[in-house]
C-alpha cells in the first residue's frame, strides 16, 4: 500500500467506513471514536510480512481487531495468507494476555480482515479456502471453511461507504 493510501485509510473515519461498506451497506454501525491503533506485528505471518493497517475496536461491549490488507496483484494463496494472519494474531493475543492457557468461559476478540484489491484485472483467485484445497468426498462436513473478505476497487460494483471522502477514494 502506498504511503498516501495508508495515511488516508489509517484515519479512523475512513477506516471504519471500509468495514461499514462491507458489512452494513454503508450504515454507520462502527464508530471511529472507538478505534485505537494496534501494533501490526500482532498480525505478522511466518514469513515476517506485516498487514497494512490494523486497529483495535473497543466500544465498552466488544473488543475486536480490524485489518485492512491492500493487494495490487492477484495472489492465488491470498485466502490462506489471510487465514494465517488471523491465526497468528489469535495465538499472539492469547500469549500476550494469558501466557499459557485461556481461562474457561473467556471469549477472544473477533479478528476481521478486508483485502482491498486495487489491481487492474478482475480477481480470479480463490475467495474461499475450499476453492484452494482438495476436499475429498465424505470430508465436506469436517472441513473448516474460511472466506476472504474482498473489496475489488477495479469493478463497477458500487460500495456504499457512508463517507464522501472514502467513497471518492473507491
C-alpha positions as CSV (number, residue, x, y, z in Angstrom):
1,X,0.0,0.0,0.0
2,X,1.4,3.4,-0.9
3,X,2.0,5.9,1.8
4,X,-0.8,8.3,0.9
5,X,-3.4,5.4,0.8
6,X,-2.1,4.1,4.1
7,X,-2.3,7.5,5.7
8,X,-5.8,8.1,4.3
9,X,-7.2,4.7,5.3
10,X,-5.4,4.9,8.7
11,X,-7.7,7.8,9.6
12,X,-10.4,6.4,11.9
13,X,-13.4,7.8,9.9
14,X,-12.1,6.4,6.7
15,X,-11.1,3.1,8.3
16,X,-14.5,2.3,9.8
17,X,-16.2,3.4,6.5
18,X,-14.5,0.5,4.7
19,X,-15.9,-2.0,7.2
20,X,-19.3,-0.3,7.3
21,X,-19.4,-0.6,3.5
22,X,-18.6,-4.3,3.5
23,X,-20.7,-5.3,6.5
24,X,-23.5,-2.8,6.8
25,X,-24.0,-1.3,3.3
26,X,-22.5,2.0,4.4
27,X,-24.7,2.4,7.6
28,X,-22.5,4.0,10.3
29,X,-22.7,1.0,12.7
30,X,-19.0,1.1,13.6
31,X,-17.9,4.4,15.1
32,X,-14.4,6.0,14.5
33,X,-14.2,7.1,18.2
34,X,-13.8,3.5,19.3
35,X,-10.8,2.8,17.2
36,X,-7.2,2.5,18.6
37,X,-4.0,1.8,16.7
38,X,-2.7,-1.7,17.1
39,X,0.8,-2.9,16.5
40,X,1.0,-4.6,13.1
41,X,3.4,-7.1,14.4
42,X,0.4,-8.8,16.1
43,X,-0.7,-9.9,12.7
44,X,2.7,-10.9,11.1
45,X,2.9,-14.2,9.3
46,X,5.7,-16.7,9.5
47,X,7.5,-15.0,6.6
48,X,7.5,-11.8,8.7
49,X,5.1,-9.9,6.5
50,X,3.0,-7.3,8.2
51,X,-0.5,-6.3,7.4
52,X,-1.0,-2.8,6.1
53,X,-3.3,-1.4,8.8
54,X,-4.7,-2.9,12.0
55,X,-7.0,-1.2,14.5
56,X,-8.5,-2.3,17.8
57,X,-12.2,-1.5,18.3
58,X,-13.4,-1.1,21.8
59,X,-16.9,0.2,22.4
60,X,-17.3,-0.9,26.0
61,X,-19.1,-4.1,25.0
62,X,-16.8,-5.6,22.4
63,X,-13.1,-5.8,21.7
64,X,-12.4,-6.5,18.0
65,X,-9.4,-6.3,15.7
66,X,-10.0,-5.0,12.2
67,X,-7.3,-5.3,9.5
68,X,-7.0,-3.8,6.0
69,X,-4.6,-5.5,3.6
70,X,-4.1,-3.8,0.3
71,X,-3.3,-6.1,-2.7
72,X,-2.2,-4.8,-6.1
73,X,-1.8,-8.2,-7.8
74,X,-3.7,-11.4,-7.8
75,X,-2.3,-13.8,-5.2
76,X,-3.6,-17.3,-5.6
77,X,-2.8,-18.1,-2.0
78,X,-4.4,-14.9,-0.5
79,X,-7.2,-16.7,1.3
80,X,-4.6,-18.9,3.0
81,X,-2.4,-15.9,3.7
82,X,-5.2,-14.0,5.4
83,X,-6.2,-17.1,7.4
84,X,-2.6,-17.3,8.5
85,X,-2.5,-13.7,9.6
86,X,-5.7,-14.1,11.6
87,X,-4.5,-17.4,13.2
88,X,-1.1,-15.9,14.2
89,X,-2.9,-12.8,15.6
90,X,-5.1,-15.0,17.8
91,X,-2.2,-17.0,19.1
92,X,-0.1,-13.9,19.8
93,X,-3.1,-12.4,21.6
94,X,-3.5,-15.5,23.8
95,X,0.2,-15.5,24.6
96,X,0.2,-11.8,25.5
97,X,-2.9,-11.8,27.6
98,X,-3.0,-15.3,29.1
99,X,0.6,-16.6,28.9
100,X,-0.1,-20.3,28.8
101,X,-3.9,-21.0,28.6
102,X,-7.2,-19.3,28.0
103,X,-9.3,-19.3,31.2
104,X,-12.6,-21.1,30.9
105,X,-15.5,-19.0,29.5
106,X,-13.1,-16.4,28.1
107,X,-14.0,-15.1,24.6
108,X,-11.3,-13.8,22.3
109,X,-11.7,-10.7,20.2
110,X,-13.1,-11.1,16.7
111,X,-10.4,-10.6,14.0
112,X,-11.8,-9.4,10.7
113,X,-9.6,-8.7,7.7
114,X,-10.6,-6.9,4.5
115,X,-8.5,-7.2,1.4
116,X,-8.7,-4.1,-0.8
117,X,-7.7,-5.3,-4.3
118,X,-6.5,-2.4,-6.4
119,X,-5.1,-4.4,-9.4
120,X,-6.2,-3.9,-12.9
121,X,-7.6,-7.3,-13.8
122,X,-10.6,-9.0,-12.2
123,X,-9.8,-11.1,-9.2
124,X,-9.8,-14.7,-10.2
125,X,-8.1,-16.4,-7.2
126,X,-9.9,-18.3,-4.5
127,X,-12.2,-16.4,-2.2
128,X,-12.8,-19.4,0.0
129,X,-10.4,-22.0,1.3
130,X,-12.5,-24.8,-0.2
131,X,-11.7,-23.3,-3.7
132,X,-8.0,-23.6,-3.0
133,X,-7.8,-27.1,-1.3
134,X,-8.9,-30.5,-2.5
135,X,-11.7,-31.7,-0.3
136,X,-12.3,-35.4,-0.7
137,X,-15.8,-36.8,-0.8
138,X,-17.1,-37.6,2.7
139,X,-15.0,-34.9,4.3
140,X,-17.1,-31.9,3.5
141,X,-18.8,-31.7,6.9
142,X,-15.5,-31.8,8.7
143,X,-13.7,-29.2,6.5
144,X,-13.3,-25.8,8.2
145,X,-14.2,-23.2,5.7
146,X,-12.5,-19.8,5.6
147,X,-13.8,-16.9,3.5
148,X,-11.8,-14.0,2.1
149,X,-13.5,-10.5,2.6
150,X,-12.5,-8.9,-0.7
151,X,-13.3,-5.4,-2.0
152,X,-12.4,-5.1,-5.7
153,X,-11.9,-1.4,-6.4
154,X,-11.5,-2.0,-10.1
155,X,-15.0,-3.3,-10.7
156,X,-18.3,-1.4,-11.5
157,X,-19.6,-2.6,-8.1
158,X,-20.6,0.4,-6.1
159,X,-19.8,0.1,-2.4
160,X,-21.7,2.4,-0.1
161,X,-19.3,3.7,2.5
162,X,-21.4,6.4,4.1
163,X,-18.4,8.8,3.9
164,X,-17.9,11.0,0.9
165,X,-14.1,11.1,1.1
166,X,-13.9,7.3,1.3
167,X,-16.5,7.0,-1.5
168,X,-14.2,9.2,-3.7
169,X,-11.3,7.0,-2.8
170,X,-13.2,4.0,-4.0
